[in-house]
């Protein structure tokens, strides 16, 4: 079995970031992506991605067969929210495994939630997505999106054995079009793909990441005289 490098691996954190300045854009504006609202937040942060990542998703979608679409679920995640997700999951693991050392908890948590300091979602570089028909009905990819390793008994891993032939074929299709567009998969989550972040740089051999963590800019309110 091919080694799985987790987000917590020091090799990922050691990769430098040379910020290219691509803006965060709302994927619902001027694109043909199907966007699911299950992760919608008050600021609509979930629907944003770096422009270069959004463009590559559109390239990937154009490679899909007729009747199949990408279904976008979550992109950008503010650093504070990422930190909350990571700490909550780490706390659950710590409670369930009281004999684990801190390093073991941190590593296990990174299978499912990226450590805040290197999280691709907080850079606007990662997207959680699946396949759907033209009506938005999700295809079978073996588990629900965002199923944890514990919930799915490991079936959330991209190359997990034991999933149905249909689910395997759909994962292969999703992976083929996204890989062709330049994205890389986090192998513990079949739905998580990224471009331009530190994990992408590690996977592709790039000298540096293109995108680092950032905050979503808010419109400046107009002043009334």
C-alpha positions as YAML, in Angstrom:
chain: A
units: angstrom
residues:
- id: 1
  name: UNK
  ca: [0.00, 0.00, 0.00]
- id: 2
  name: UNK
  ca: [1.30, 3.45, -0.88]
- id: 3
  name: UNK
  ca: [2.37, 5.52, 2.11]
- id: 4
  name: UNK
  ca: [-0.21, 8.08, 3.18]
- id: 5
  name: UNK
  ca: [1.37, 11.37, 4.18]
- id: 6
  name: UNK
  ca: [-0.88, 13.13, 6.69]
- id: 7
  name: UNK
  ca: [-1.33, 16.89, 6.97]
- id: 8
  name: UNK
  ca: [0.45, 16.76, 10.33]
- id: 9
  name: UNK
  ca: [3.64, 15.43, 8.73]
- id: 10
  name: UNK
  ca: [6.57, 17.83, 9.30]
- id: 11
  name: UNK
  ca: [7.41, 17.59, 5.59]
- id: 12
  name: UNK
  ca: [4.17, 19.43, 4.80]
- id: 13
  name: UNK
  ca: [4.68, 22.20, 7.35]
- id: 14
  name: UNK
  ca: [8.28, 22.68, 6.15]
- id: 15
  name: UNK
  ca: [7.19, 23.74, 2.65]
- id: 16
  name: UNK
  ca: [7.44, 27.53, 2.21]
- id: 17
  name: UNK
  ca: [4.61, 29.67, 0.91]
- id: 18
  name: UNK
  ca: [5.24, 32.14, -1.90]
- id: 19
  name: UNK
  ca: [1.87, 33.86, -2.02]
- id: 20
  name: UNK
  ca: [0.84, 34.56, -5.61]
- id: 21
  name: UNK
  ca: [-2.01, 36.91, -4.70]
- id: 22
  name: UNK
  ca: [-4.90, 35.17, -6.44]
- id: 23
  name: UNK
  ca: [-8.13, 36.61, -5.01]
- id: 24
  name: UNK
  ca: [-10.81, 34.64, -3.22]
- id: 25
  name: UNK
  ca: [-13.83, 34.49, -5.54]
- id: 26
  name: UNK
  ca: [-17.41, 33.33, -5.04]
- id: 27
  name: UNK
  ca: [-17.83, 30.19, -7.16]
- id: 28
  name: UNK
  ca: [-21.54, 30.92, -7.58]
- id: 29
  name: UNK
  ca: [-20.79, 34.05, -9.61]
- id: 30
  name: UNK
  ca: [-20.39, 33.53, -13.33]
- id: 31
  name: UNK
  ca: [-19.70, 29.79, -13.25]
- id: 32
  name: UNK
  ca: [-21.69, 26.66, -14.02]
- id: 33
  name: UNK
  ca: [-20.80, 24.77, -10.85]
- id: 34
  name: UNK
  ca: [-23.57, 23.16, -8.83]
- id: 35
  name: UNK
  ca: [-23.26, 24.47, -5.27]
- id: 36
  name: UNK
  ca: [-24.77, 22.65, -2.30]
- id: 37
  name: UNK
  ca: [-25.83, 24.78, 0.67]
- id: 38
  name: UNK
  ca: [-25.25, 22.28, 3.51]
- id: 39
  name: UNK
  ca: [-22.11, 24.12, 4.65]
- id: 40
  name: UNK
  ca: [-23.44, 27.63, 4.09]
- id: 41
  name: UNK
  ca: [-22.42, 30.14, 6.75]
- id: 42
  name: UNK
  ca: [-23.66, 33.69, 7.45]
- id: 43
  name: UNK
  ca: [-20.76, 35.26, 5.51]
- id: 44
  name: UNK
  ca: [-21.03, 32.78, 2.61]
- id: 45
  name: UNK
  ca: [-17.33, 32.02, 3.15]
- id: 46
  name: UNK
  ca: [-17.96, 28.37, 2.19]
- id: 47
  name: UNK
  ca: [-18.59, 29.31, -1.45]
- id: 48
  name: UNK
  ca: [-15.23, 31.00, -1.99]
- id: 49
  name: UNK
  ca: [-12.04, 29.65, -3.53]
- id: 50
  name: UNK
  ca: [-8.88, 31.12, -4.95]
- id: 51
  name: UNK
  ca: [-9.53, 32.10, -8.54]
- id: 52
  name: UNK
  ca: [-6.98, 29.63, -9.86]
- id: 53
  name: UNK
  ca: [-8.64, 26.75, -8.02]
- id: 54
  name: UNK
  ca: [-12.11, 27.75, -9.25]
- id: 55
  name: UNK
  ca: [-10.83, 27.84, -12.83]
- id: 56
  name: UNK
  ca: [-9.40, 24.34, -12.50]
- id: 57
  name: UNK
  ca: [-12.71, 23.01, -11.21]
- id: 58
  name: UNK
  ca: [-14.38, 24.34, -14.33]
- id: 59
  name: UNK
  ca: [-11.74, 22.60, -16.43]
- id: 60
  name: UNK
  ca: [-12.42, 19.36, -14.58]
- id: 61
  name: UNK
  ca: [-16.17, 19.69, -15.00]
- id: 62
  name: UNK
  ca: [-15.74, 20.05, -18.77]
- id: 63
  name: UNK
  ca: [-14.10, 16.61, -18.81]
- id: 64
  name: UNK
  ca: [-17.04, 14.82, -17.20]
- id: 65
  name: UNK
  ca: [-19.40, 12.72, -19.33]
- id: 66
  name: UNK
  ca: [-22.81, 14.06, -20.24]
- id: 67
  name: UNK
  ca: [-25.24, 13.93, -17.34]
- id: 68
  name: UNK
  ca: [-22.63, 14.12, -14.59]
- id: 69
  name: UNK
  ca: [-21.64, 17.28, -12.72]
- id: 70
  name: UNK
  ca: [-19.31, 18.32, -9.95]
- id: 71
  name: UNK
  ca: [-21.23, 19.19, -6.78]
- id: 72
  name: UNK
  ca: [-19.36, 21.82, -4.77]
- id: 73
  name: UNK
  ca: [-19.94, 21.53, -1.00]
- id: 74
  name: UNK
  ca: [-17.29, 23.60, 0.78]
- id: 75
  name: UNK
  ca: [-14.29, 25.68, -0.20]
- id: 76
  name: UNK
  ca: [-12.80, 28.44, 1.92]
- id: 77
  name: UNK
  ca: [-12.92, 28.05, 5.70]
- id: 78
  name: UNK
  ca: [-11.87, 30.95, 7.97]
- id: 79
  name: UNK
  ca: [-8.82, 30.13, 10.14]
- id: 80
  name: UNK
  ca: [-10.81, 30.49, 13.37]
- id: 81
  name: UNK
  ca: [-13.43, 28.00, 12.17]
- id: 82
  name: UNK
  ca: [-10.71, 25.57, 11.04]
- id: 83
  name: UNK
  ca: [-9.17, 25.78, 14.50]
- id: 84
  name: UNK
  ca: [-12.53, 25.04, 16.12]
- id: 85
  name: UNK
  ca: [-13.12, 22.01, 13.89]
- id: 86
  name: UNK
  ca: [-9.67, 20.62, 14.60]
- id: 87
  name: UNK
  ca: [-9.85, 21.10, 18.36]
- id: 88
  name: UNK
  ca: [-13.34, 19.60, 18.61]
- id: 89
  name: UNK
  ca: [-12.32, 16.47, 16.70]
- id: 90
  name: UNK
  ca: [-9.07, 16.16, 18.67]
- id: 91
  name: UNK
  ca: [-11.08, 16.39, 21.89]
- id: 92
  name: UNK
  ca: [-13.34, 13.54, 20.74]
- id: 93
  name: UNK
  ca: [-10.33, 11.38, 19.94]
- id: 94
  name: UNK
  ca: [-8.68, 12.24, 23.26]
- id: 95
  name: UNK
  ca: [-11.84, 11.26, 25.15]
- id: 96
  name: UNK
  ca: [-12.21, 8.00, 23.24]
- id: 97
  name: UNK
  ca: [-8.51, 7.13, 23.62]
- id: 98
  name: UNK
  ca: [-7.33, 8.39, 27.03]
- id: 99
  name: UNK
  ca: [-4.02, 6.48, 26.74]
- id: 100
  name: UNK
  ca: [-2.94, 8.35, 23.58]
- id: 101
  name: UNK
  ca: [-0.10, 10.84, 23.79]
- id: 102
  name: UNK
  ca: [-0.61, 14.41, 22.49]
- id: 103
  name: UNK
  ca: [1.37, 13.71, 19.31]
- id: 104
  name: UNK
  ca: [-0.75, 10.65, 18.55]
- id: 105
  name: UNK
  ca: [-3.97, 12.64, 19.01]
- id: 106
  name: UNK
  ca: [-2.66, 15.42, 16.76]
- id: 107
  name: UNK
  ca: [-1.65, 12.97, 14.02]
- id: 108
  name: UNK
  ca: [-4.92, 11.02, 14.16]
- id: 109
  name: UNK
  ca: [-6.97, 14.21, 14.10]
- id: 110
  name: UNK
  ca: [-5.17, 15.30, 10.93]
- id: 111
  name: UNK
  ca: [-6.64, 12.34, 9.03]
- id: 112
  name: UNK
  ca: [-9.98, 14.13, 9.10]
- id: 113
  name: UNK
  ca: [-9.35, 17.82, 9.91]
- id: 114
  name: UNK
  ca: [-6.22, 19.65, 8.80]
- id: 115
  name: UNK
  ca: [-4.10, 21.29, 11.52]
- id: 116
  name: UNK
  ca: [-5.02, 25.01, 11.51]
- id: 117
  name: UNK
  ca: [-1.53, 26.25, 10.76]
- id: 118
  name: UNK
  ca: [-1.33, 24.51, 7.37]
- id: 119
  name: UNK
  ca: [-5.00, 23.95, 6.48]
- id: 120
  name: UNK
  ca: [-5.64, 24.14, 2.70]
- id: 121
  name: UNK
  ca: [-9.25, 25.25, 3.25]
- id: 122
  name: UNK
  ca: [-8.08, 28.36, 5.13]
- id: 123
  name: UNK
  ca: [-5.92, 29.28, 2.16]
- id: 124
  name: UNK
  ca: [-8.89, 29.01, -0.21]
- id: 125
  name: UNK
  ca: [-6.96, 26.24, -1.93]
- id: 126
  name: UNK
  ca: [-9.10, 23.21, -1.07]
- id: 127
  name: UNK
  ca: [-12.57, 22.08, -1.98]
- id: 128
  name: UNK
  ca: [-14.82, 19.33, -0.67]
- id: 129
  name: UNK
  ca: [-16.94, 18.05, -3.52]
- id: 130
  name: UNK
  ca: [-18.63, 15.04, -5.04]
- id: 131
  name: UNK
  ca: [-20.42, 13.98, -8.22]
- id: 132
  name: UNK
  ca: [-24.10, 14.50, -8.98]
- id: 133
  name: UNK
  ca: [-26.49, 14.15, -11.86]
- id: 134
  name: UNK
  ca: [-27.78, 17.25, -13.62]
- id: 135
  name: UNK
  ca: [-30.59, 17.54, -11.08]
- id: 136
  name: UNK
  ca: [-28.13, 17.72, -8.19]
- id: 137
  name: UNK
  ca: [-28.73, 14.19, -6.90]
- id: 138
  name: UNK
  ca: [-25.48, 12.80, -5.48]
- id: 139
  name: UNK
  ca: [-23.94, 9.70, -7.01]
- id: 140
  name: UNK
  ca: [-22.74, 6.80, -4.89]
- id: 141
  name: UNK
  ca: [-19.11, 7.28, -3.81]
- id: 142
  name: UNK
  ca: [-19.10, 4.76, -1.02]
- id: 143
  name: UNK
  ca: [-19.70, 6.96, 2.05]
- id: 144
  name: UNK
  ca: [-21.43, 10.18, 2.80]
- id: 145
  name: UNK
  ca: [-19.31, 13.28, 2.38]
- id: 146
  name: UNK
  ca: [-17.37, 14.18, 5.55]
- id: 147
  name: UNK
  ca: [-17.72, 10.71, 7.05]
- id: 148
  name: UNK
  ca: [-14.98, 10.31, 9.65]
- id: 149
  name: UNK
  ca: [-12.63, 7.31, 9.68]
- id: 150
  name: UNK
  ca: [-14.43, 6.06, 12.81]
- id: 151
  name: UNK
  ca: [-17.92, 6.42, 11.34]
- id: 152
  name: UNK
  ca: [-17.02, 4.84, 8.00]
- id: 153
  name: UNK
  ca: [-14.63, 2.17, 9.33]
- id: 154
  name: UNK
  ca: [-12.00, 3.65, 7.02]
- id: 155
  name: UNK
  ca: [-14.17, 3.64, 3.88]
- id: 156
  name: UNK
  ca: [-13.64, 7.41, 3.62]
- id: 157
  name: UNK
  ca: [-10.05, 6.71, 2.52]
- id: 158
  name: UNK
  ca: [-9.90, 7.25, -1.24]
- id: 159
  name: UNK
  ca: [-8.46, 3.81, -2.00]
- id: 160
  name: UNK
  ca: [-10.37, 1.95, 0.71]
- id: 161
  name: UNK
  ca: [-11.23, -1.67, -0.12]
- id: 162
  name: UNK
  ca: [-14.70, -3.05, 0.27]
- id: 163
  name: UNK
  ca: [-16.77, -0.31, -1.37]
- id: 164
  name: UNK
  ca: [-19.15, -1.18, -4.20]
- id: 165
  name: UNK
  ca: [-18.09, -1.40, -7.83]
- id: 166
  name: UNK
  ca: [-20.27, 1.62, -8.62]
- id: 167
  name: UNK
  ca: [-18.71, 3.69, -5.85]
- id: 168
  name: UNK
  ca: [-15.21, 2.69, -6.97]
- id: 169
  name: UNK
  ca: [-16.00, 3.71, -10.55]
- id: 170
  name: UNK
  ca: [-17.37, 7.06, -9.41]
- id: 171
  name: UNK
  ca: [-14.31, 7.75, -7.26]
- id: 172
  name: UNK
  ca: [-12.12, 6.89, -10.23]
- id: 173
  name: UNK
  ca: [-14.08, 9.27, -12.46]
- id: 174
  name: UNK
  ca: [-13.92, 12.10, -9.91]
- id: 175
  name: UNK
  ca: [-10.21, 11.57, -9.44]
- id: 176
  name: UNK
  ca: [-9.42, 11.38, -13.14]
- id: 177
  name: UNK
  ca: [-10.96, 14.74, -14.05]
- id: 178
  name: UNK
  ca: [-9.63, 16.59, -11.00]
- id: 179
  name: UNK
  ca: [-6.13, 15.17, -11.45]
- id: 180
  name: UNK
  ca: [-6.21, 16.15, -15.12]
- id: 181
  name: UNK
  ca: [-7.02, 19.72, -14.02]
- id: 182
  name: UNK
  ca: [-4.02, 19.80, -11.67]
- id: 183
  name: UNK
  ca: [-5.61, 19.15, -8.27]
- id: 184
  name: UNK
  ca: [-4.38, 16.61, -5.72]
- id: 185
  name: UNK
  ca: [-6.36, 14.46, -3.31]
- id: 186
  name: UNK
  ca: [-5.92, 14.07, 0.43]
- id: 187
  name: UNK
  ca: [-6.03, 10.25, 0.52]
- id: 188
  name: UNK
  ca: [-7.91, 9.92, 3.81]
- id: 189
  name: UNK
  ca: [-10.87, 11.86, 2.33]
- id: 190
  name: UNK
  ca: [-12.09, 10.98, -1.14]
- id: 191
  name: UNK
  ca: [-13.95, 14.30, -1.37]
- id: 192
  name: UNK
  ca: [-11.03, 16.64, -0.48]
- id: 193
  name: UNK
  ca: [-9.01, 18.08, -3.39]
- id: 194
  name: UNK
  ca: [-6.64, 21.02, -3.52]
- id: 195
  name: UNK
  ca: [-4.34, 23.11, -5.66]
- id: 196
  name: UNK
  ca: [-1.61, 25.57, -4.70]
- id: 197
  name: UNK
  ca: [-1.40, 24.74, -0.97]
- id: 198
  name: UNK
  ca: [1.46, 23.10, 0.94]
- id: 199
  name: UNK
  ca: [0.03, 19.61, 0.56]
- id: 200
  name: UNK
  ca: [-0.25, 20.12, -3.19]
- id: 201
  name: UNK
  ca: [3.36, 21.30, -3.27]
- id: 202
  name: UNK
  ca: [4.50, 18.23, -1.35]
- id: 203
  name: UNK
  ca: [2.53, 15.88, -3.62]
- id: 204
  name: UNK
  ca: [3.70, 17.46, -6.87]
- id: 205
  name: UNK
  ca: [7.27, 18.30, -5.92]
- id: 206
  name: UNK
  ca: [6.74, 22.06, -6.26]
- id: 207
  name: UNK
  ca: [9.33, 24.18, -4.47]
- id: 208
  name: UNK
  ca: [6.70, 26.25, -2.64]
- id: 209
  name: UNK
  ca: [2.99, 26.65, -2.09]
- id: 210
  name: UNK
  ca: [1.19, 29.37, -4.03]
- id: 211
  name: UNK
  ca: [-1.45, 30.10, -1.40]
- id: 212
  name: UNK
  ca: [-1.22, 30.69, 2.35]
- id: 213
  name: UNK
  ca: [-3.96, 31.18, 4.97]
- id: 214
  name: UNK
  ca: [-5.93, 34.40, 4.71]
- id: 215
  name: UNK
  ca: [-9.04, 36.13, 5.93]
- id: 216
  name: UNK
  ca: [-12.02, 36.79, 3.71]
- id: 217
  name: UNK
  ca: [-12.25, 40.52, 3.02]
- id: 218
  name: UNK
  ca: [-15.48, 42.20, 4.02]
- id: 219
  name: UNK
  ca: [-17.04, 45.02, 1.99]
- id: 220
  name: UNK
  ca: [-16.40, 48.44, 3.51]
- id: 221
  name: UNK
  ca: [-19.74, 50.11, 4.39]
- id: 222
  name: UNK
  ca: [-20.43, 53.39, 2.65]
- id: 223
  name: UNK
  ca: [-20.35, 56.51, 4.79]
- id: 224
  name: UNK
  ca: [-23.36, 58.77, 4.66]
- id: 225
  name: UNK
  ca: [-22.88, 62.52, 4.78]
...
